[in-house]
Amino acid sequence: MDGWDVLVETAQDLAILSLGATGAIFDNARVEQAFGPNSALLAISVVAVNLIFSAIIVFARAKAIKGNEHFSFFGGIIVLFLGFLALGCTAGVLVWSYRQGS
C-alpha cells in the first residue's frame, strides 16, 4: 500500500463499521419507539444507502488496483468522505431518535 491508499482502506473500514452498527442501532428500544412502525423501513433504507456508499468505495478501489495505480491525496479524501457519509447516516439515525425522546 503506497501513497494515499490508506485513506481508501479507512473509508472501506468506516463503511463496514456503519453497516454493522446499523443492526445494533435498530435493535435499540428507544430507536424503535422514536420511529414507531416505520422503524423497519428506515433500517432497510439506511442499509441501502450504506451499501451504495460501500459499493462506490469498492469500485474506486478495484479500478485503482486493476490499473495498478495509487490514489492521490484528493482522490483519497473524496473516497474517505464517502466512508464518513456512510457512518454519518447510521449515527444520524441514533442522534435523531435520542433527540426525539427528550
C-alpha positions as CSV (number, residue, x, y, z in Angstrom):
1,M,0.0,0.0,0.0
2,D,1.6,3.2,-1.2
3,G,0.7,6.8,-1.2
4,W,-2.7,7.7,0.0
5,D,-4.2,4.3,-0.4
6,V,-4.5,4.1,3.3
7,L,-7.4,6.6,3.1
8,V,-9.3,4.2,0.9
9,E,-8.7,1.4,3.3
10,T,-10.0,3.6,6.1
11,A,-13.1,4.5,4.1
12,Q,-13.8,0.9,3.5
13,D,-13.5,0.2,7.2
14,L,-15.8,3.0,8.0
15,A,-18.4,1.7,5.6
16,I,-18.2,-1.8,7.1
17,L,-18.5,-0.3,10.6
18,S,-21.6,1.6,9.6
19,L,-23.3,-1.5,8.1
20,G,-22.6,-3.4,11.3
21,A,-23.7,-0.6,13.6
22,T,-27.0,-0.3,11.8
23,G,-28.2,-3.6,13.1
24,A,-27.2,-2.7,16.7
25,I,-28.9,0.7,16.5
26,F,-32.2,-0.6,15.2
27,D,-32.2,-3.3,17.9
28,N,-32.4,-0.4,20.5
29,A,-35.8,0.0,22.0
30,R,-35.5,3.8,22.1
31,V,-34.9,3.9,18.3
32,E,-37.8,1.7,17.7
33,Q,-40.0,3.8,19.9
34,A,-38.9,7.0,18.1
35,F,-39.7,5.8,14.6
36,G,-42.6,3.5,15.5
37,P,-43.9,1.3,12.7
38,N,-41.6,2.9,10.2
39,S,-38.5,1.6,12.1
40,A,-38.0,-1.4,9.8
41,L,-38.4,0.6,6.7
42,L,-35.9,3.2,7.9
43,A,-33.4,0.4,8.8
44,I,-33.7,-1.0,5.3
45,S,-33.2,2.4,3.8
46,V,-30.1,3.2,5.9
47,V,-28.6,-0.2,5.0
48,A,-29.3,0.5,1.3
49,V,-27.7,3.9,1.5
50,N,-24.7,2.4,3.3
51,L,-24.4,-0.3,0.6
52,I,-24.4,2.3,-2.2
53,F,-21.6,4.2,-0.5
54,S,-19.7,1.0,0.1
55,A,-20.1,-0.1,-3.5
56,I,-18.7,3.2,-4.7
57,I,-15.7,2.8,-2.4
58,V,-15.1,-0.8,-3.5
59,F,-15.4,0.1,-7.2
60,A,-13.0,3.0,-6.9
61,R,-10.5,0.7,-5.1
62,A,-10.9,-2.1,-7.7
63,K,-10.4,0.4,-10.5
64,A,-7.1,1.6,-8.9
65,I,-5.9,-1.9,-8.3
66,K,-6.8,-3.1,-11.8
67,G,-5.0,-0.2,-13.3
68,N,-2.0,-0.7,-11.0
69,E,-2.4,2.9,-9.8
70,H,-2.4,4.7,-6.5
71,F,-4.7,7.3,-5.1
72,S,-3.8,10.9,-4.9
73,F,-4.4,12.9,-1.8
74,F,-7.6,14.4,-3.3
75,G,-8.9,11.1,-4.6
76,G,-8.3,9.5,-1.2
77,I,-10.1,12.3,0.6
78,I,-13.1,12.0,-1.7
79,V,-13.4,8.3,-1.0
80,L,-12.8,8.8,2.7
81,F,-15.6,11.4,2.7
82,L,-17.9,8.6,1.3
83,G,-16.9,6.4,4.2
84,F,-17.7,9.2,6.7
85,L,-21.1,9.8,5.0
86,A,-21.9,6.1,5.4
87,L,-21.1,6.3,9.1
88,G,-22.9,9.6,9.4
89,C,-26.1,8.2,8.1
90,T,-26.1,5.5,10.7
91,A,-25.1,7.9,13.5
92,G,-27.6,10.4,12.4
93,V,-30.5,7.9,13.0
94,L,-29.2,7.3,16.5
95,V,-28.9,11.0,17.3
96,W,-32.3,11.8,15.8
97,S,-34.0,9.1,17.9
98,Y,-32.4,10.2,21.1
99,R,-33.2,13.9,20.5
100,Q,-36.9,13.0,19.8
101,G,-37.2,11.3,23.2
102,S,-36.0,14.3,25.3
